[in-house]
């Protein structure tokens, strides 16, 4: 894991992450920030990039998402089954936003 250089954009990402998930552990914040920085290169806003990076990080690190995929579930089904775990991790990080089950079903 590499730390992002202290550019203006990266500092803005860090501030936005602290606002969105004030209790996120340092061990989780760095990989989330790195993934968000990559997503921003795809013309996503800092908020959208951070949200996607946080949810993706939680799914892969703190839920059974990967095991469900390995068992043959498709992404939508696996996401559905880990929705509660994902939202619980977001709450632990102090995030007031939760994954929208209906939006997940449509993505």
Secondary structure, DSSP 8 states (H G I E B T S, - for coil): -------HHHHHHHHHHHHH-TT--HHHHHHHHHHHHHHHTTT--HHHHHHHHHHHHHHHHHSSHHHHHHTT--HHHHHHHTHHHHHHHHHHTT------HHHHHH-
